Amino acid sequence: MLIGVASADYLRADNSASGLEMWGGSGWARVGQYVEHIRAAGHKVVCGIAWNQDHKQLSIEDSEHIHHYPDVIILQRIMHDGLAATIKAARGNGQVVINDLDDWYWGLDPSNQAFNASHPKINHQENTRFYASTLAASSLLTVSTPYLRDRISQRVKCPMVILPNYVDITRFTPVVQSESPPVYGWAGSTLHRSGDIETLRGVIKPFVTSGRIKIHHSGDLAGAPSFAEGIGLDPAQVSTSERVQFFDYPKMLTFDVGLVPLRDTPFNHAKSDIKGLEYAASGIPFIAQALSPYQELLTQWSPDPGFYIAKRSSNWIKGIQNMIDYETRLKAQATVLERVKQRDIAYGVKAWLDLLGSVVDKGPLRL
């Protein structure tokens, strides 16, 4: 089977400054990390730019500018005007078009940089109005969480399959826990948050000023909002490491305890638990806001999950306090390293191959 992949979170090698193909975080987690596994299963996969040259079928142009006409096309985050009509034509001519969705774009906060790239009143070329039509025209949608499925189904009528996020645990190296004081950290871009880190204001500072913990931000970027100031600290009180490309991301996870602050919004309820999974794969026990993805993960990993969820500031304080103890962290580390095996990429590969195996060559999906 010939499978084509086109994502707004992907750069072909010929368009990349490094001369290598590049994935963004979402593109890699949802599609990119599976490409080689799908090829190993006997399918041909072409990644590139989606085109509609003859108004009959979608083609994928690779880095050598060769056009391929796949049996199945996987699209992600592409919101161009007119794409819906193209997809309908492609489907009418035998192609199966799968759109993958991992965020509730209609709930983006204006403080999130993605808001400016997709809001109809700001970006008239790529926006959520076009995107809804694109999704509705597809053969199938793959979504990351039950909450996201339920929200999308209120707006778009299209068959959907939940494909949870998985992590390749072989890419991550367990941290060596510090005895004292432990380092609590957050990995991410402050450009793409929705008032999340500010929820830790007043919670972190007493622990830092008393010397009981240290704070680190992995993913610092010049010109981006300050993580330190966001959580109510002086930048001098927070160590940082710079943002890296997707292939080096596991190297950013070097702290002892992970933080997953999330504001209580529909957008965040629709998010997956992938940050917690990445922490866990690095042997980092964590504390997460008690929203849908982490409440579900807590249920799945109970009775001994190896992490805490926090509904309010008092829960955050208790979780931070408990993780200061070295022996507690060692036990939690062993637990999350074991639990995260349940979400290893091997299960995700099987899910994708099963889904692709349900596609009749140039025909409808058998769901």
N, C-alpha and C positions, 0 to 999 in steps of 0.2 A: 504494500500500500504506500502511495506517495502522500506525505503529510506536509503541509505548508504551515509556517508559523510567522505571524506578523504582530508585533507589539509596539506600542508607543514607549515602552520601557526597555527598548533594545536598540543598539546601534550596530549596523553592519561594520565589518572590518574596514571597508574602504571609506566609511564615513567617520571613523573613530580616529582621534588624534594619536592614539597609541598604535594604530595599525592592527588592533585586535578587536574581535567582536566584544561588545560590552553590554551587560545587562544591568538594569536597575534592580533594587531590592525586590520589588513586587514581581517584576518580570521573571527574575531568577527563581524566586520561591514558587511561583505558580506554574511556570512553563519551562524556563531555561534549564533548570537542574534535571529535568526529565529527558531532554533531547537525546543525549548519548545512550541512555537506557532504552529508549524507544528504538533507536537505531540498532542497538545490540540485539533487540528482539526480532530483527529482520525487516523493519520498515525503513524506507528512505525518508529523511526529514530535511526540509529546506527552510532555512530562516532568512528573512529578508523583508522587503517592502511589498505590500499588497497593491496590485494594479488591476484595472479593468480596461484592457486595451480594445477588446472587440465587443464590449457590452454584452457578452454572452457568458463568460466565465471569469473568475478571479485568477490572477496569476501571482506568483511570488517571485520577485526579482532578486537574485542572489548578489553577492559582492562582485561577481564577474559580469553582472548585468545580463545574465541569462534568465529568461522567463520560464518558470515551471508551472504546470497546471495540475495542482494536487487533487487527489480524490477527496481529501479532508483538509479543511483549513481551520486553524486555531487562531483566533484573533484576541487581542487583549488591549483594553484601554484606548481603542481607536475610535474617535468621535467625529469623524469628518462628515460634513454635509453631503448627502447623496449616497452614502455608503449603504443605507437600507435598501435602496432600489437595486444597487449592484449585487447585494447578497441575494435578493429575491431572484434576480436573473441567473445568478450562479447556481442557486438551488434548482431552478427550473431546468438547468442544463446538466444536472446530475451531481453537482458538488455538494458536499455536506459542510456546513459552516458552523463551527462551535465558537461561541464567545465566552471567554472566562472573565469573571467579575469577582473582585475581592474587597471592594469598598462600597459604601453607600454614598455615592457621589452627590446625591440630592440632599445630603445632610452635612456637607462640608461647611466648616466654620470660616468666616472671612479671614481669620488669622492664619489659616493654613494656605501655604503657597499654591497648592493645587486648586484652590477656589478661583484664583485669577485665571487659571488655564482652562477652566471648564464652565464658568458661569455664563449664561446666555447674554447678560447685559455687559459683560466685560470682553469675552472672547467670542466673536461671532463666527469664527472659522471652526473651532472645536468646542462643542459645549454639550451639556447634558440633555438638551432638547433633541439634538441629533442622535445622541447616544441611546436614548430610550427607543427610538425608532430602529436603530441598528440592532439592538438586543432583541426586539420583538420580531425582526425579520429572520433571525437565526434559526438554524435547525435545532439547536440545543444550547442552553446556558449551563456552565459549570460555575458554582459559587462555593465560597469557602466556609460558610456557617449557616446553621438553620435560621438564625435571626435575619441574615441578609437575604436568604431565600424568601422568607415571609414578607419582607419589605419590598423586594423586587416584584414579587407576584402581585402586589397591589397596584403596580404601575405598568407591568409588562406581562403579556400573555405569551408564554413560550415554555416548552418543556425544560425542566431544570434537574440537575443532579448535584448533590453536595459532594465536593471533593475537598476534604479538610487539608490544611497545610501540614506538611511533613518536613523533617530536616534530615540531612545526610550526616548522621552522627560521626562518620569517619573523618569529616572535615574539621571537627572540633576537638580541642585538647583540654582535658580537665585542669582547672587552675589548682595551684598549690595554696591552700588556705593560709592566710596570715594569722598568727597567734593573737597579736594585739598591737595597735588597734586595727580592727578589720576595715577594709575599704568597701563602701557601698557605692554602686555605680549605675549609670543609665547609659545605654547605647542608642543613639538615634540622632536625627537632624531636627534642630529646633525650628527649622523653616516649615516643617510639615506636621506641626502639632496644632491642637485646637484648645489651647488653654490647659493642657494636661499637666505639665510640670509645675504650674503655679498651684496646683492642689496640694503640693508638699510644703508650701509656705507655712512657717510656724511649727512644722513637724520636725524637720531635719536640723534646724539651727541649734537647738539646745544640746543635741548630741555632738555636734561638731565643735561648738565653742568650749564644751567641757572636755574635749579630747578623747571621748569614748569611741568615735568613729572618724574615718576620713571619707571624703566624697570625690568621685571621679566621673567625668563625662567623656565617653568615647564617641567621636563623631563631630568634634568641634570644627566649625567652618568660619573663616574670617568674614565679617560682615553679617553673620547670622545673629539672631537674638541670643543673648547670653544665658546659658543654662544656669549658671551660678545665680545671676540676678533673678531668674525665673523662680528659683526655689528659695529666694530670700537670703542669699549669702554673698559675701564679697568675693569677686573673682579670685582673689589671692587664696581663698579657702578651698578652692576646687582645682584639682589637677585635671588636665585634659589631654586627649590624644586626637589627632586629626581624622577627619572623614576619609574613608578608603573605598576602593572599588570592591565590587561584590566578591571577587575571588580572595580578597584579604580580610573580609569581614570577620571571620572567626578569631583573627588575631586581635581584634578590638576588645574581646571579652576577657579581661584580665583581672577583674575585681572579685571580691569575696562574696558579696551579696548583691543581687540584682533588684532594681526598682522598676515597677511598671505602673507609673501614675497615669490615670485616665479620668478625664472629666465625664460625668454622667450625661451622655448625649446619645441620640440614636446612631450617629456616625460611629461612636466608639463601641456601642453594643454590637454593631455589625462587624467589628474588627475580629480577627482571629486571635488565637493565643500564641502566635508564632514567636513573639519576643521571649515569652516565658520558656518556650521549647528550646530556643537558641541558648538562653541562659542555662537551662538544664543540661543540654548537650555539652556545655563547657564546665559542668560540675558546679554551677553557681545556683545555690538556693535563692529564692526570690520572694518578694512581697508585691502583690498585684492588687489593683483596685477591683472591688467585688462587682464587676460587670459580667454580662452574659458569658463571654468566652472563658473567663477564669472561674466562674461559678461552675460551669460545665466541666472544666478540667479538674477542678477540685473533686467533683463527684466521681469522675472517671478514675482518679488516682487515690481516692480514699480507700481505707481509713488512715493511711500514712502517706500523704502526698509529698512531703518534703518542702512545701512552700506555704505561705500564708496569704489569705486574701483580706482586704481591709475595706470595710464599708464606710468608716468615718475616721477622723484623726486619731481617736483613742486606739483604734485597731492598728493603725500605722505605727503608733508609738510602741504598742505592745510587741508588734512583729519586729521592729527595729531593735528593741531592747533584748528580745529573746535571741536574736541572731548574733548578738555581740559575743555570747559564750562560744568559745572555740570548739568544745566537744559537741555542742548542739549543731554547729555549722558542719562539722565533719559527718555527723549522722545524717543531716539533711542532704549534704552533698552526695553521699552514697545512695540515698533514696532517689533523688531526682535523676541521677545517672542511670539507675535501673528503670525508673518509670518512663523515661523519655524513649526507651527502646520500643515502646508501644507506638511511637509516632515516627519511627525511622523511615527514611525515604523508600525502603523496600516495599512498604505497604502502599505508598503513594504510586510507585511504579506499577504495582499490580492493579491498582484502581484505574490508572490511565490506560493500561493495556487491555483491561477488561472492557473499558468504555470503547476504545478504538476497535476492539474485537467485535463489538455489537453493531458496527457499521458495515452494512452490506455494500460491496464495491459499487460506487456510484448509485446508491439507492438510499432508501430511508433508514432511519435508526430503528433497531429492534430493542425497545426499552421495556 
